Amino acid sequence: MSVKEIDVENLTPREINSFVKEAAGECEKIIIRNPNAKHYLAAGVTEDVEIEFDGSVGYFAGCMCDKPKIRINGNAGWFVGDNLTGGEVVVEGSAGDGAGQGIYDGYVVVKESVGSRTGEIMKNGTIIIGGNSGFMTGIFMMGGRIIILGDVGDDVAESIIRGVVYVRGKVKSLGYNAKFDDMTFEDSLEIEEALSKFDIDIDDYSEFKKIVPKSTRPFYGH
């Protein structure tokens, strides 16, 4: 595998992204040292390339990407994987609000906990949270699936139109137009397949609760 490495401690986000976009067309893997929680890193990458951050990143990491496999060996700020259209963004630590906001496809995976509004206005794709997720997880969700292994806060799936939220832990409250539905054997298989893709293994997949829309055409004048 052809690999390029760079220490970005003294570079601006613009300089870092210029290097990433150029290297993405020349090698199979890019390793970025000392990202130091800078914002907007690896934005708009459309090459089939592996990108590994050796440290934490700031806001909007891996946003508007298609095809790359991005791994963050640390934490991420708000809106990690924002508007992803393909590929995957994996955070080994925790992330802030809005993880996976607006994604069209691909995977956004946070191994530990996240803030609020996870998966807001997502259209398709998969979001996996290994810990807890805050209030209004799945707000205005239009499709796709969110899998939460921990607990989730108030107003889960607020104003959901399509899609599904699976929660293994406690659900504090449901949002408008959201309801619990019966888990099926096929649901359990779907969750197991998604988790195993990222080496996440649990004992009992039947423990999940399934949250879906009450109506795909809700009336919002309530």
C-alpha positions, -999 to +999 in steps of 0.1 A: +000+000+000+013+034-009+012+058+021+019+095+026+024+110+060+024+147+071+028+166+104+002+194+102+009+211+136+020+243+119-003+242+089-037+259+084-069+239+076-067+252+040-031+240+037-040+206+052-069+201+029-049+211-002-023+184+007-050+158+014-068+164-020-035+162-039-023+131-021-057+114-024-051+110-061-016+097-057-017+072-028-039+047-011-035+060+025-028+093+041-017+097+078-021+131+094-001+137+125-009+164+151-042+177+138-047+195+171-085+198+169-084+220+138-117+225+120-129+215+085-103+188+080-106+163+051-136+183+037-149+175+003-127+144-005-141+124-033-113+098-038-113+062-027-086+066-001-079+059+035-073+090+057-061+085+093-059+113+118-035+107+146-052+128+172-084+148+177-102+170+151-125+200+154-158+209+137-170+195+104-143+169+100-150+147+069-178+168+057-192+167+022-171+136+013-178+107-010-158+074-011-130+079+015-125+059+046-116+083+074-105+072+108-100+097+137-078+083+165-092+108+190-123+129+195-142+151+170-161+184+174-195+193+161-210+179+128-185+152+121-193+135+087-218+163+078-235+157+044-215+125+037-226+110+004-205+078+006-176+061+023-172+062+061-160+084+090-150+065+121-143+084+154-125+062+180-134+086+208-164+110+214-179+137+192-200+168+197-234+178+185-248+170+150-228+139+142-238+127+108-260+157+101-277+155+066-259+124+054-271+109+021-252+076+023-222+058+039-214+054+076-207+078+104-194+058+135-186+073+169-172+046+192-180+066+224-207+092+232-220+122+212-239+154+219-273+164+207-292+163+173-274+132+160-284+125+124-305+157+120-322+158+086-303+127+074-316+112+042-300+078+041-269+059+053-261+046+088-250+063+120-236+042+148-230+055+183-212+033+208-222+053+239-249+078+246-266+104+224-282+136+235-316+153+230-334+154+196-314+125+181-328+119+146-347+152+144-363+157+110-349+124+099-359+116+063-343+081+059-315+058+069-309+043+103-293+054+136-280+027+160-274+038+196-257+013+219-262+035+250-289+058+263-306+086+244-320+119+256-353+137+252-374+140+220-359+111+201-368+112+164-386+146+167-406+152+135-392+121+118-405+114+083-388+082+073-360+060+087-355+041+119-337+046+152-325+016+172-316+022+209-301-004+232-302+017+264-328+040+279-350+063+259-358+095+279-387+105+257-400+103+221-405+134+198-435+144+178-445+118+151-422+091+167-434+057+181-420+024+193-424-005+170-418-043+175-383-055+168-381-083+142-355-110+136-346-091+104-340-060+124-315-078+147-297-092+117-295-057+102-280-043+134-255-072+138-243-068+102-238-030+106-220-033+139-198-062+128-185-041+099-167-020+125-157-048+149-184-039+174-197-070+191-226-073+217-243-103+233-280-097+227-293-078+197-329-083+209-323-057+236-327-029+211-358-007+210-371+003+175-384+038+169-401+047+136-425+074+123-462+073+132-469+088+098-449+096+067-471+127+062-474+143+096-494+175+103-472+201+119-498+225+131-502+207+164 
